[in-house]
Amino acid sequence: MKNILTVCLGNICRSPYAASVLQHRGGSAVHARSAGLRDKWTAQPAHEEMLELAAARGFDLTGHRATRVTTQLMEWADVVLAMDHKILDDLRSQADPTVFGKITLYLDDQDVPDPYDGTPHDFAHAADLIQQGAHRHLP
């Protein structure tokens, strides 16, 4: 089993969607979780636009509640996937040396743009990038 942690800013848009995609595609070979850097949305559900988009694409985010990334979550993970370069830098700056090597971008050299406060097109674009990049992290 591969433990995957996806991380975005608030854990209400990109990272929960990525965790859902990875869990769905990886099946029993994957355990995917998500978290955010900020605690502003802790315990809140996924963004309404992402909930609707996920449902339309066959993913269920209704049970998601935002959580903040912790050292324990990063230790649990085999890989920690940052949704963009800023998240990557922030994670690396706060990471314990034992987990530093696990932290990488979700996409090799490209950000998954944050759709928060964006249009439905922005959410769809982020979801498309997440779905296209998922295979890179699956066993």
N, C-alpha and C positions, 0 to 999 in steps of 0.2 A: 504494500500500500504506500502510495506517495502522498504526503501531506503538503498541501499547497495553500499559501496565504496570499491573498490579493489585497493590495492597499491603495486607497485613494485619499482624498482630503477628508470627506465627511462620512464615508461609508453609507451613502444613500443612493448613489448613481452607478459609477463604473465598477467599483470593486465587488459589490454584491452581484451584479450582473455577470462579471467575469467568473466569480466563484460558482454561480449557478451553471454557467456554460461548461466550465471545467468538470464539475461534478457530474453533470448529465452525460457528457461525452466520455469521461473517464470511467464511469460506472464504479464497480467495486474495487477497481485498482487505484482509485483516487479518493481522498478526503479533502475537500476544498472548503476553506473558510475565508472570511473577509473582515477587514477592519479599516479604520480611518485614522488620520493623524489628529484631527480635532475632536474634541468631546462635545462640541456644540449640539450635535444631533444624536448623542447617545440615547439609546432605547427608542429612537424614532423609526418608523417604517421607511422603506425605500421611497424615493421620490415618486410621486404619482405618475409622472410621465414614463419613468422607467418601469414601474409596475405594469402599466398598460402595454408598453412595448414588449416587455418580457412575456407577458401572457399571450400576446399576438404571435410570438415566435415560439411558443411552447415551453416557456420557462416560468416557474412559479416563485415569485419573490414575496408572496403575501405573508409568510411567516418571518421575514427578515426584520431584525431590529439592529440598528447601528451600534457598533462598539468601537472603542478606541484601541489602537494597536498597543500591545504591551510586550515587554521582554519575554514573558512566558509564551505568548502566541508566536513570536519569532523563533524561540527555541523549539517549539512544537513542530514548526514547519521544516520541511526538507528544502523548500525554496520559498522566498518572499518576493512577490512580483509587484513592483511599483508601476502605477499607471502612467506616470510621466517623470521627466527628469527632475522636477522640483521635489516630487515625493521621494524619488530615489535619493537625492542629496539629503533631504531631511531624515530619512530612515538611516542612512549611513552615518549621519552626524550624531544620532542618538543611540546607535546600535552598540551592543556589547561586542568586543572583538571576536567572541566565539560564534556570532551569527553574521558578522560582516560579509563573509564570503557567500552567504545564501541569498543576498539581496541583489536583485537585477531588475531591469526593465521588463515589462510585459511584452513589449515589442522591442526588437533588437536596438534600433536607433531612432525610434519614432514614439512620440507621445500619443496616448489615447486622450484626446482633448476632453476637458471637463464640460459636460453639457448643462450643468446646473445653471439656471436662469436663461437657458437657450431655447431654441425652437424645437419642435418635434424632429426637424431634419437634423439638428445637432445631436439629439439623443440617438437617432437612427444611425448616424455616422459613427458615433462612439461604439454602439452595439455591433455594427458591421466590423469595425477594427478588432474588437474583442473576439468575435466569432472567428474571424480570419486568422488570428494569432493563437488561438487555443491549442491547436495541434502541436505547437512547439513545446508545450509543457506537459504533455500527456505521455505516460509510459508506453 
